[in-house]
Amino acid sequence: MRDYTQLTQEERYQIEALLKMGHHQSGIADAPGVTAVLGAYETEHRPVAERLLGVAQRSLEWYEQFREHMRLDPWAFVHSCMVRGERLARDDLRRHVPRFAENYERHHGNPP
């Protein structure tokens, strides 16, 4: 279960109501409906978690090849570092760091 601070206000009210009904804190997960709610939460958030884990894995693999990346010219190195998790596309770079994208294209002759 998530940390209490990560719960919505409605979820906090539900937990408070269960506690007032006499449920022990450790038994709240066994209360009727909680399993379904947790299952729905898992179903809703699993794809986001999987994408984040994928980004982390690709980033880890990039760092495992750090020595090879150090052989790149500075512009290519920074570009490689910025896109290592495959979350930033060419348009994202142009939107978020337009000066870098312009300089990269000037030095490499092709868009990042």
C-alpha positions in Angstrom: 0.0 0.0 0.0 1.1 3.5 -0.7 2.4 5.8 2.0 -0.3 7.7 3.8 0.8 11.0 2.4 0.3 9.7 -1.2 -3.3 8.9 -0.6 -6.1 11.1 -1.9 -8.2 12.9 0.6 -11.1 10.5 -0.2 -8.9 7.5 0.5 -7.8 9.0 3.8 -11.5 9.5 4.8 -12.2 5.9 4.0 -9.3 4.7 6.1 -10.4 7.0 8.9 -14.0 5.6 8.7 -12.7 2.0 8.8 -10.6 2.8 11.9 -13.7 4.4 13.6 -15.7 1.3 12.7 -13.2 -0.7 14.8 -10.9 -2.1 12.2 -7.3 -2.4 13.4 -4.8 -0.6 11.2 -3.1 -3.8 10.1 -6.5 -5.3 9.1 -7.7 -2.5 6.9 -6.3 -4.2 3.8 -8.7 -7.1 4.6 -11.8 -4.9 4.9 -14.5 -5.4 2.3 -13.8 -3.6 -1.0 -10.2 -2.7 -0.1 -8.8 -5.6 -2.2 -10.8 -4.4 -5.2 -9.7 -0.8 -4.8 -6.0 -1.9 -4.5 -6.4 -4.1 -7.5 -7.9 -1.2 -9.5 -5.1 1.0 -8.3 -2.5 -1.6 -9.4 -4.2 -2.0 -12.8 -4.3 1.7 -13.4 -0.7 2.5 -12.2 1.2 -0.6 -13.4 1.7 0.7 -17.0 3.2 3.9 -15.7 5.5 2.0 -13.3 6.5 -0.4 -16.1 7.4 2.6 -18.4 9.4 4.2 -15.6 11.3 0.9 -15.0 12.0 0.6 -18.7 13.5 4.1 -18.7 15.6 3.3 -15.7 16.8 0.1 -17.3 17.9 1.9 -20.5 19.6 4.6 -18.4 21.4 1.9 -16.4 22.6 0.3 -19.7 23.8 3.7 -20.9 25.9 4.1 -17.7 27.3 0.6 -18.1 28.7 1.8 -21.5 30.0 5.1 -20.0 33.5 4.6 -21.2 32.4 4.3 -24.8 30.3 7.4 -24.4 33.3 9.4 -23.1 34.9 8.9 -26.6 32.1 11.0 -28.2 32.6 14.7 -28.9 31.0 16.9 -26.2 27.8 17.7 -28.2 27.2 14.0 -29.0 28.0 13.0 -25.4 25.5 15.4 -24.0 22.9 14.4 -26.6 23.4 10.8 -25.8 23.1 11.4 -22.1 19.9 13.4 -22.6 18.1 10.8 -24.7 19.5 7.7 -22.9 16.1 6.7 -21.4 14.4 7.3 -24.7 11.9 9.6 -23.1 13.0 12.7 -25.1 12.4 12.8 -28.8 13.8 15.4 -31.3 10.7 17.6 -30.9 11.1 17.5 -27.1 14.7 18.6 -27.3 13.8 21.5 -29.6 11.0 22.5 -27.3 12.8 22.1 -23.9 16.4 23.0 -24.9 16.2 24.8 -28.2 19.7 26.3 -28.0 21.2 22.9 -27.4 19.2 21.4 -30.3 20.4 24.3 -32.6 24.0 23.9 -31.6 23.9 20.1 -31.9 22.5 20.4 -35.4 25.2 23.0 -36.3 28.0 20.7 -35.1 26.6 17.4 -36.5 24.6 18.6 -39.5 21.6 16.6 -38.6 18.8 17.0 -36.1 19.2 15.3 -32.7 
